[in-house]
C-alpha cells in the first residue's frame, strides 16, 4: 500500500511505499558518496541518516531502513558502493537516528523528512578528541557536585581524599574526591584507590575501571546501566566498562554518581 507523505520541509506530497522510500534514501546516499573527491572515500568513517517522520508515517521509514536488522541497510549501501566502485573502507559505519529535529549541519534529502551527514576518519578523530562528559554526584559527599572530564585528560582517579600512598610508595592523586572527614556515611565505604575513568581512543568512549580498593574483597564498584536497567559489578582491575548516557556508578555501599555527556541547563 502506498501513502501520501507530506514533507514539512518542502511542502510537497508524494506517494511512497517502503520499497520506493528505501530506493530514494539509497539513491541520495549514493549520489552523496559519488560527490566525495580527492580520494576521501577511503577515509570515510561514518554515515549518519537522520529521520524526522510524522508519527503515522514512521513505520514506513522504519521498514525502509530495516530498523530491526541494521546490517541489512548497511549491506544495501555496500552493494551500491561495490557496483559504482566507491572506495569505502572496510570498517565504515552507518547510524540511523529517529529524531524530532533534523540537525542544521546535515544535508536535507529532497522530498523526504530526512537528512544525511558523513564524517571522515579525520573528522571523527577531531570530534572524539574534543569529547566532554559530566560526572554528577547523586549520593555521598564529594568536593564538587559536578566534575567536567575531557578526552584529553590523563587518567581520572576516584577515591577517598586527594592523596593516597600506593604499594610502591608513590602518591596517587584523586580528581573525584570523597573526603574522609565528611559526616556522610557513604564516604566511609569508598577506598582511597577506588576506581578511575579514562578515554579509550579505539572505542571512542570514556571507560571506568575499578582499582585495587574497588574490587572484592575490598570495597565494591557497580554500574547501573541506563540502556537496559541491568546492574553489573566490576570484579577485575583489568576489565573496564564503557560509559553511556545516564549510567549510574555506585561506589562502596551507597555513594552514587551519574555519567552524562549533556550539560545541564
Protein Blocks (a to p, Z undefined) as FASTA:
>chain_A
ZZddddfklopacdddfklmmmmmmmmmmmmmmmpghhlmmmpfbdcddddddfklmmmm
mmmnommlmklmmmmmmmmmmmnopacdfkbccdddddfbdcfkbccdehiacddddddf
klmmmmmmmgccddddfbdcdfbfbdcddfkbccddddehjbdcdfkopacddfbdcdfk
bcbfklmmpcfblbccdddfklopadddddfklccfbdcdddddfklopacddfbfkbcc
dddehiacdehjlpccdddfbdeZZ
